[in-house]
Amino acid sequence: MSEYVTHRDAMKGARLEALREALLSSRFVARSPLMGTFQSSRGFAFIFTEAGQLKLEERFPFLRDYLAMVMDPASSRGLLPWRERLFGTSRERRKPNAFYLNLLLLEPGRSVGRHIDATLQEPSGVPGATPQHVSVLYLNVPEGAKGGALVFSRGSQILGEVRPRPGMLVHFRGELTHEVQPFTGGPEQALRASLVCEQYAFEPQALARLPELRIQSKAGFAAYLEAHRERGT
């Protein structure tokens, strides 16, 4: 059983460029809605459930290919115990049914400190809830930049690190402590951009506490108003 798995060129070319452009030019980009170690980052996020995925894709169709890719069980199969990889997934293993999707933008010199992803713990009402696994697609890594690694650990033990490159997809176990190291260099005002999907598997009672779809952004009310006008609501 691996702690994390990587796919070097999971998305590339025009597909990657279109996804990156759609996200980075979004009206919702602002200071990160996340707190704590994310306070120096920018972006926006979605909370959605399995039932709300269709609504998300209808409103933001550029996310459809990304979601199909990160939710493909074959892509994260390396995280399963070897017995399940050989003989099939255990019936007791619930597939992910709730998600936190976060655009993470970092400027040179900015980092994300050590943490465990548990964004849906409070809204689900499940103490200690962590994702089944977390999926990260790197949208942009400034050319010539140094550093910026994603580092995994358990307690004081470093388990490994991933050096990002555009189009790389990483899946890691949801209970892992991890951090994003700062990068230096690259073109002026260049950003390190990634799209992070926390994938949870909740029991029905907890799942019912979550919204089918909610946007989290600090861009202000004007961004939401413009979005509603475009939808004719």
HELIX and SHEET records of a PDB file:
HELIX    1   1 GLY A   13  LEU A   24  1                                  12    
HELIX    2   2 GLY A   36  PHE A   38  5                                   3    
HELIX    3   3 GLN A   53  ARG A   59  1                                   7    
HELIX    4   4 PRO A   61  LEU A   63  5                                   3    
HELIX    5   5 ARG A   64  VAL A   70  1                                   7    
HELIX    6   6 ARG A   77  LEU A   79  5                                   3    
HELIX    7   7 TRP A   82  PHE A   87  1                                   6    
HELIX    8   8 GLN A  121  SER A  124  1                                   4    
HELIX    9   9 PRO A  204  LEU A  207  1                                   4    
HELIX   10  10 PHE A  221  ARG A  231  1                                  11    
SHEET    1   A 7 TYR A   4  HIS A   7  0                                        
SHEET    2   A 7 LEU A 169  ARG A 173 -1                                        
SHEET    3   A 7 HIS A 133  ASN A 140 -1                                        
SHEET    4   A 7 ARG A 192  TYR A 200 -1                                        
SHEET    5   A 7 ALA A  98  LEU A 106 -1                                        
SHEET    6   A 7 ARG A  42  THR A  49 -1                                        
SHEET    7   A 7 ALA A  30  ARG A  31 -1                                        
SHEET    1   B 7 TYR A   4  HIS A   7  0                                        
SHEET    2   B 7 LEU A 169  ARG A 173 -1                                        
SHEET    3   B 7 HIS A 133  ASN A 140 -1                                        
SHEET    4   B 7 ARG A 192  TYR A 200 -1                                        
SHEET    5   B 7 ALA A  98  LEU A 106 -1                                        
SHEET    6   B 7 ARG A  42  THR A  49 -1                                        
SHEET    7   B 7 LEU A 213  GLN A 216 -1                                        
SHEET    1   C 4 VAL A 112  HIS A 115  0                                        
SHEET    2   C 4 THR A 177  VAL A 180 -1                                        
SHEET    3   C 4 LEU A 150  ARG A 154 -1                                        
SHEET    4   C 4 GLN A 157  VAL A 162 -1                                        
SHEET    1   D 2 LYS A 146  GLY A 147  0                                        
SHEET    2   D 2 PHE A 183  THR A 184 -1                                        
END                                                                             
